C-alpha cells in the first residue's frame, strides 16, 4: 500500500514490471533531432523516449516537458 499526500491508500499491483511495460522499446540516439523525437512521441502518444548510446546503454530520457521547454525558450517564439 502507498499513502498519497491526501491520505488516500492506494493498492499497488504485485505483477512484474515486464507485464506492464511497453515493447518494443523505441529509443533515439543523442544526435537525433528534437523535432523527430517530438513526432514519434506524438504519433505513438509516448510521454518520454529513452536516449541510448551506440552500446545500447541509457544516456538519458527526453520527456514532453523537455521538448516544450526547449521550444518555449528558443527565440523567436511565434505562436501566430
N, CA, C and O atoms as CSV, one atom per row, in Angstrom:
chain,resi,resn,atom,element,x,y,z
A,1,UNK,N,N,0.837,-1.187,0.000
A,1,UNK,CA,C,0.000,0.000,0.000
A,1,UNK,C,C,0.879,1.247,0.000
A,1,UNK,O,O,1.959,1.282,0.590
A,2,UNK,N,N,0.378,2.251,-0.677
A,2,UNK,CA,C,1.022,3.555,-0.703
A,2,UNK,C,C,0.024,4.569,-0.177
A,2,UNK,O,O,-1.151,4.536,-0.541
A,3,UNK,N,N,0.486,5.467,0.676
A,3,UNK,CA,C,-0.366,6.539,1.184
A,3,UNK,C,C,-0.041,7.790,0.387
A,3,UNK,O,O,1.116,8.205,0.320
A,4,UNK,N,N,-1.060,8.395,-0.219
A,4,UNK,CA,C,-0.859,9.608,-1.012
A,4,UNK,C,C,-0.800,10.820,-0.100
A,4,UNK,O,O,-1.051,10.720,1.101
A,5,UNK,N,N,-0.465,11.970,-0.680
A,5,UNK,CA,C,-0.397,13.207,0.085
A,5,UNK,C,C,-1.720,13.579,0.720
A,5,UNK,O,O,-1.743,14.250,1.752
A,6,UNK,N,N,-2.833,13.151,0.116
A,6,UNK,CA,C,-4.148,13.467,0.677
A,6,UNK,C,C,-4.596,12.435,1.702
A,6,UNK,O,O,-5.695,12.542,2.246
A,7,UNK,N,N,-3.757,11.436,1.973
A,7,UNK,CA,C,-4.087,10.426,2.968
A,7,UNK,C,C,-4.790,9.205,2.405
A,7,UNK,O,O,-5.094,8.271,3.147
A,8,UNK,N,N,-5.055,9.197,1.108
A,8,UNK,CA,C,-5.698,8.040,0.482
A,8,UNK,C,C,-4.729,6.864,0.402
A,8,UNK,O,O,-3.523,7.052,0.240
A,9,UNK,N,N,-5.258,5.671,0.517
A,9,UNK,CA,C,-4.451,4.455,0.402
A,9,UNK,C,C,-4.613,3.895,-1.004
A,9,UNK,O,O,-5.736,3.731,-1.483
A,10,UNK,N,N,-3.512,3.604,-1.658
A,10,UNK,CA,C,-3.535,3.007,-2.985
A,10,UNK,C,C,-2.987,1.597,-2.917
A,10,UNK,O,O,-1.949,1.353,-2.303
A,11,UNK,N,N,-3.680,0.679,-3.543
A,11,UNK,CA,C,-3.205,-0.699,-3.640
A,11,UNK,C,C,-2.249,-0.780,-4.820
A,11,UNK,O,O,-2.628,-0.442,-5.941
A,12,UNK,N,N,-1.043,-1.214,-4.594
A,12,UNK,CA,C,-0.046,-1.338,-5.647
A,12,UNK,C,C,-0.097,-2.762,-6.203
A,12,UNK,O,O,0.025,-3.731,-5.454
A,13,UNK,N,N,-0.279,-2.881,-7.534
A,13,UNK,CA,C,-0.290,-4.224,-8.125
A,13,UNK,C,C,1.027,-4.949,-7.860
A,13,UNK,O,O,2.082,-4.320,-7.778
A,14,UNK,N,N,0.963,-6.268,-7.727
A,14,UNK,CA,C,2.162,-7.052,-7.430
A,14,UNK,C,C,2.715,-7.756,-8.654
A,14,UNK,O,O,3.560,-8.642,-8.529
A,15,UNK,N,N,2.245,-7.370,-9.852
A,15,UNK,CA,C,2.746,-8.004,-11.063
A,15,UNK,C,C,4.124,-7.438,-11.428
A,15,UNK,O,O,4.433,-6.294,-11.094
A,16,UNK,N,N,4.943,-8.229,-12.108
A,16,UNK,CA,C,6.265,-7.742,-12.503
A,16,UNK,C,C,6.154,-6.635,-13.553
A,16,UNK,O,O,5.210,-6.620,-14.344
A,17,UNK,N,N,7.094,-5.733,-13.561
A,17,UNK,CA,C,7.075,-4.609,-14.483
A,17,UNK,C,C,7.077,-5.088,-15.938
A,17,UNK,O,O,6.529,-4.405,-16.804
A,18,UNK,N,N,7.671,-6.228,-16.221
A,18,UNK,CA,C,7.688,-6.731,-17.599
A,18,UNK,C,C,6.282,-7.003,-18.127
A,18,UNK,O,O,6.080,-7.057,-19.340
A,19,UNK,N,N,5.312,-7.174,-17.237
A,19,UNK,CA,C,3.936,-7.411,-17.653
A,19,UNK,C,C,3.194,-6.122,-18.024
A,19,UNK,O,O,2.121,-6.182,-18.623
A,20,UNK,N,N,3.746,-4.976,-17.680
A,20,UNK,CA,C,3.062,-3.713,-17.958
A,20,UNK,C,C,3.877,-2.750,-18.822
A,20,UNK,O,O,3.349,-1.724,-19.250
A,21,UNK,N,N,5.125,-3.048,-19.082
A,21,UNK,CA,C,5.965,-2.128,-19.844
A,21,UNK,C,C,5.649,-2.197,-21.341
A,21,UNK,O,O,5.097,-3.185,-21.826
A,22,UNK,N,N,6.003,-1.145,-22.051
A,22,UNK,CA,C,5.797,-1.056,-23.491
A,22,UNK,C,C,6.923,-1.764,-24.220
A,22,UNK,O,O,8.101,-1.566,-23.923
A,23,UNK,N,N,6.536,-2.598,-25.186
A,23,UNK,CA,C,7.511,-3.287,-26.036
A,23,UNK,C,C,7.043,-3.219,-27.466
A,23,UNK,O,O,5.832,-3.236,-27.685
A,24,UNK,N,N,7.891,-3.145,-28.436
A,24,UNK,CA,C,9.323,-2.947,-28.290
A,24,UNK,C,C,9.624,-1.522,-27.820
A,24,UNK,O,O,8.804,-0.617,-27.973
A,25,UNK,N,N,10.781,-1.348,-27.262
A,25,UNK,CA,C,11.186,-0.037,-26.769
A,25,UNK,C,C,11.687,0.791,-27.957
A,25,UNK,O,O,12.584,0.376,-28.691
A,26,UNK,N,N,11.094,1.954,-28.124
A,26,UNK,CA,C,11.551,2.875,-29.161
A,26,UNK,C,C,12.524,3.834,-28.502
A,26,UNK,O,O,12.186,4.495,-27.520
A,27,UNK,N,N,13.730,3.909,-29.043
A,27,UNK,CA,C,14.768,4.768,-28.477
A,27,UNK,C,C,15.307,5.702,-29.556
A,27,UNK,O,O,15.004,5.547,-30.739
A,28,UNK,N,N,16.094,6.652,-29.135
A,28,UNK,CA,C,16.783,7.559,-30.053
A,28,UNK,C,C,18.225,7.682,-29.586
A,28,UNK,O,O,18.541,7.417,-28.426
A,29,UNK,N,N,19.094,8.086,-30.503
A,29,UNK,CA,C,20.480,8.313,-30.082
A,29,UNK,C,C,20.652,9.793,-29.744
A,29,UNK,O,O,19.808,10.611,-30.111
A,30,UNK,N,N,21.725,10.142,-29.054
A,30,UNK,CA,C,21.900,11.524,-28.593
A,30,UNK,C,C,21.940,12.575,-29.701
A,30,UNK,O,O,21.734,13.755,-29.419
A,31,UNK,N,N,22.196,12.190,-30.938
A,31,UNK,CA,C,22.276,13.147,-32.035
A,31,UNK,C,C,20.960,13.291,-32.804
A,31,UNK,O,O,20.908,14.019,-33.796
A,32,UNK,N,N,19.902,12.616,-32.368
A,32,UNK,CA,C,18.607,12.710,-33.039
A,32,UNK,C,C,18.049,14.130,-32.906
A,32,UNK,O,O,18.129,14.737,-31.838
A,33,UNK,N,N,17.493,14.642,-33.979
A,33,UNK,CA,C,16.905,15.977,-33.982
A,33,UNK,C,C,15.650,15.966,-33.102
A,33,UNK,O,O,14.836,15.045,-33.175
A,34,UNK,N,N,15.507,16.997,-32.276
A,34,UNK,CA,C,14.389,17.082,-31.336
A,34,UNK,C,C,13.048,16.956,-32.057
A,34,UNK,O,O,12.126,16.319,-31.548
A,35,UNK,N,N,12.938,17.554,-33.224
A,35,UNK,CA,C,11.687,17.505,-33.988
A,35,UNK,C,C,11.283,16.067,-34.299
A,35,UNK,O,O,10.098,15.737,-34.254
A,36,UNK,N,N,12.243,15.216,-34.610
A,36,UNK,CA,C,11.965,13.794,-34.912
A,36,UNK,C,C,11.443,13.081,-33.663
A,36,UNK,O,O,10.479,12.318,-33.740
A,37,UNK,N,N,12.075,13.329,-32.520
A,37,UNK,CA,C,11.626,12.714,-31.269
A,37,UNK,C,C,10.210,13.178,-30.942
A,37,UNK,O,O,9.370,12.377,-30.533
A,38,UNK,N,N,9.947,14.472,-31.122
A,38,UNK,CA,C,8.613,15.014,-30.856
A,38,UNK,C,C,7.569,14.342,-31.748
A,38,UNK,O,O,6.465,14.054,-31.288
A,39,UNK,N,N,7.898,14.092,-33.006
A,39,UNK,CA,C,6.958,13.439,-33.937
A,39,UNK,C,C,6.644,12.020,-33.486
A,39,UNK,O,O,5.483,11.609,-33.492
A,40,UNK,N,N,7.667,11.271,-33.095
A,40,UNK,CA,C,7.458,9.898,-32.623
A,40,UNK,C,C,6.600,9.905,-31.358
A,40,UNK,O,O,5.691,9.085,-31.218
A,41,UNK,N,N,6.886,10.826,-30.441
A,41,UNK,CA,C,6.107,10.909,-29.204
A,41,UNK,C,C,4.644,11.213,-29.513
A,41,UNK,O,O,3.750,10.639,-28.891
A,42,UNK,N,N,4.391,12.105,-30.460
A,42,UNK,CA,C,3.019,12.454,-30.821
A,42,UNK,C,C,2.326,11.300,-31.535
A,42,UNK,O,O,1.168,10.996,-31.247
A,43,UNK,N,N,3.026,10.659,-32.463
A,43,UNK,CA,C,2.434,9.560,-33.241
A,43,UNK,C,C,2.062,8.365,-32.374
A,43,UNK,O,O,1.038,7.721,-32.602
A,44,UNK,N,N,2.898,8.070,-31.377
A,44,UNK,CA,C,2.687,6.886,-30.537
A,44,UNK,C,C,2.162,7.226,-29.141
A,44,UNK,O,O,2.012,6.338,-28.302
A,45,UNK,N,N,1.886,8.495,-28.895
A,45,UNK,CA,C,1.427,9.008,-27.589
A,45,UNK,C,C,2.320,8.573,-26.432
A,45,UNK,O,O,1.838,8.205,-25.361
A,46,UNK,N,N,3.631,8.623,-26.667
A,46,UNK,CA,C,4.598,8.330,-25.605
A,46,UNK,C,C,4.882,9.603,-24.822
A,46,UNK,O,O,5.060,10.661,-25.425
A,47,UNK,N,N,4.928,9.529,-23.505
A,47,UNK,CA,C,5.270,10.705,-22.709
A,47,UNK,C,C,6.773,10.960,-22.651
A,47,UNK,O,O,7.209,12.043,-22.261
A,48,UNK,N,N,7.567,9.957,-23.040
A,48,UNK,CA,C,9.026,10.088,-22.980
A,48,UNK,C,C,9.668,9.077,-23.930
A,48,UNK,O,O,9.062,8.070,-24.296
A,49,UNK,N,N,10.907,9.372,-24.318
A,49,UNK,CA,C,11.696,8.481,-25.174
A,49,UNK,C,C,13.062,8.305,-24.523
A,49,UNK,O,O,13.730,9.293,-24.216
A,50,UNK,N,N,13.493,7.047,-24.304
A,50,UNK,CA,C,14.844,6.834,-23.793
A,50,UNK,C,C,15.883,7.174,-24.872
A,50,UNK,O,O,15.681,6.902,-26.055
A,51,UNK,N,N,16.974,7.763,-24.443
A,51,UNK,CA,C,18.089,8.081,-25.335
A,51,UNK,C,C,19.213,7.108,-25.011
A,51,UNK,O,O,19.659,7.026,-23.867
A,52,UNK,N,N,19.668,6.374,-26.015
A,52,UNK,CA,C,20.681,5.348,-25.776
A,52,UNK,C,C,21.947,5.607,-26.584
A,52,UNK,O,O,21.909,6.165,-27.680
A,53,UNK,N,N,23.055,5.189,-26.013
A,53,UNK,CA,C,24.348,5.262,-26.688
A,53,UNK,C,C,24.452,4.118,-27.697
A,53,UNK,O,O,23.569,3.262,-27.752
A,54,UNK,N,N,25.515,4.097,-28.489
A,54,UNK,CA,C,25.681,3.057,-29.515
A,54,UNK,C,C,25.786,1.659,-28.912
A,54,UNK,O,O,25.489,0.677,-29.592
A,55,UNK,N,N,26.203,1.548,-27.648
A,55,UNK,CA,C,26.288,0.240,-26.990
A,55,UNK,C,C,24.972,-0.129,-26.289
A,55,UNK,O,O,24.921,-1.086,-25.516
A,56,UNK,N,N,23.912,0.637,-26.567
A,56,UNK,CA,C,22.566,0.441,-26.011
A,56,UNK,C,C,22.449,0.816,-24.533
A,56,UNK,O,O,21.423,0.541,-23.912
A,57,UNK,N,N,23.469,1.433,-23.966
A,57,UNK,CA,C,23.353,1.895,-22.583
A,57,UNK,C,C,22.517,3.173,-22.552
A,57,UNK,O,O,22.509,3.946,-23.510
A,58,UNK,N,N,21.821,3.382,-21.449
A,58,UNK,CA,C,20.948,4.536,-21.309
A,58,UNK,C,C,21.765,5.803,-21.092
A,58,UNK,O,O,22.582,5.883,-20.175
A,59,UNK,N,N,21.530,6.795,-21.955
A,59,UNK,CA,C,22.211,8.081,-21.823
A,59,UNK,C,C,21.320,9.092,-21.112
A,59,UNK,O,O,21.811,10.011,-20.456
A,60,UNK,N,N,19.996,8.916,-21.246
A,60,UNK,CA,C,19.048,9.839,-20.628
A,60,UNK,C,C,17.649,9.568,-21.133
A,60,UNK,O,O,17.406,8.580,-21.825
A,61,UNK,N,N,16.733,10.449,-20.784
A,61,UNK,CA,C,15.344,10.337,-21.208
A,61,UNK,C,C,14.872,11.729,-21.609
A,61,UNK,O,O,15.119,12.701,-20.896
A,62,UNK,N,N,14.196,11.824,-22.746
A,62,UNK,CA,C,13.601,13.082,-23.181
A,62,UNK,C,C,12.105,12.974,-22.945
A,62,UNK,O,O,11.464,12.024,-23.391
A,63,UNK,N,N,11.551,13.960,-22.235
A,63,UNK,CA,C,10.121,13.965,-21.934
A,63,UNK,C,C,9.417,15.043,-22.767
A,63,UNK,O,O,10.062,15.892,-23.382
A,64,UNK,N,N,8.092,14.989,-22.773
A,64,UNK,CA,C,7.320,16.039,-23.442
A,64,UNK,C,C,7.655,17.402,-22.851
A,64,UNK,O,O,7.766,18.392,-23.575
A,65,UNK,N,N,7.812,17.445,-21.543
A,65,UNK,CA,C,8.151,18.698,-20.877
A,65,UNK,C,C,9.494,19.248,-21.331
A,65,UNK,O,O,9.647,20.459,-21.487
A,66,UNK,N,N,10.481,18.357,-21.547
A,66,UNK,CA,C,11.791,18.798,-22.038
A,66,UNK,C,C,11.650,19.484,-23.396
A,66,UNK,O,O,12.248,20.532,-23.641
A,67,UNK,N,N,10.851,18.875,-24.274
A,67,UNK,CA,C,10.667,19.436,-25.615
A,67,UNK,C,C,9.915,20.758,-25.542
A,67,UNK,O,O,10.274,21.717,-26.225
A,68,UNK,N,N,8.881,20.812,-24.722
A,68,UNK,CA,C,8.112,22.046,-24.575
A,68,UNK,C,C,8.980,23.181,-24.039
A,68,UNK,O,O,8.893,24.308,-24.526
A,69,UNK,N,N,9.818,22.892,-23.040
A,69,UNK,CA,C,10.723,23.917,-22.501
A,69,UNK,C,C,11.690,24.411,-23.578
A,69,UNK,O,O,11.955,25.610,-23.669
A,70,UNK,N,N,12.212,23.502,-24.386
A,70,UNK,CA,C,13.153,23.886,-25.449
A,70,UNK,C,C,12.477,24.796,-26.460
A,70,UNK,O,O,13.035,25.821,-26.852
A,71,UNK,N,N,11.272,24.419,-26.881
A,71,UNK,CA,C,10.533,25.228,-27.847
A,71,UNK,C,C,10.208,26.603,-27.257
A,71,UNK,O,O,10.374,27.623,-27.925
A,72,UNK,N,N,9.755,26.627,-26.030
A,72,UNK,CA,C,9.353,27.883,-25.388
A,72,UNK,C,C,10.533,28.816,-25.135
A,72,UNK,O,O,10.364,30.035,-25.100
A,73,UNK,N,N,11.718,28.257,-24.959
A,73,UNK,CA,C,12.885,29.076,-24.616
A,73,UNK,C,C,13.830,29.339,-25.789
A,73,UNK,O,O,14.891,29.934,-25.605
A,74,UNK,N,N,13.456,28.905,-26.983
A,74,UNK,CA,C,14.297,29.127,-28.154
A,74,UNK,C,C,13.673,30.223,-29.009
A,74,UNK,O,O,12.640,29.997,-29.640
A,75,UNK,N,N,14.284,31.411,-29.039
A,75,UNK,CA,C,13.717,32.504,-29.836
A,75,UNK,C,C,13.921,32.228,-31.324
A,75,UNK,O,O,14.829,31.468,-31.663
A,76,UNK,N,N,13.151,32.785,-32.206
A,76,UNK,CA,C,11.959,33.555,-31.880
A,76,UNK,C,C,10.759,32.629,-31.677
A,76,UNK,O,O,10.575,31.666,-32.420
A,77,UNK,N,N,9.965,32.927,-30.683
A,77,UNK,CA,C,8.745,32.155,-30.403
A,77,UNK,C,C,7.580,32.913,-31.017
A,77,UNK,O,O,7.174,33.962,-30.517
A,78,UNK,N,N,7.054,32.378,-32.090
A,78,UNK,CA,C,5.910,32.985,-32.757
A,78,UNK,C,C,4.787,31.964,-32.788
A,78,UNK,O,O,4.867,30.971,-33.511
A,79,UNK,N,N,3.753,32.200,-32.016
A,79,UNK,CA,C,2.644,31.272,-31.933
A,79,UNK,C,C,1.551,31.573,-32.936
A,79,UNK,O,O,0.721,30.706,-33.210
A,80,UNK,N,N,1.524,32.784,-33.497
A,80,UNK,CA,C,0.528,33.117,-34.505
A,80,UNK,C,C,1.064,34.154,-35.455
A,80,UNK,O,O,0.363,34.564,-36.381
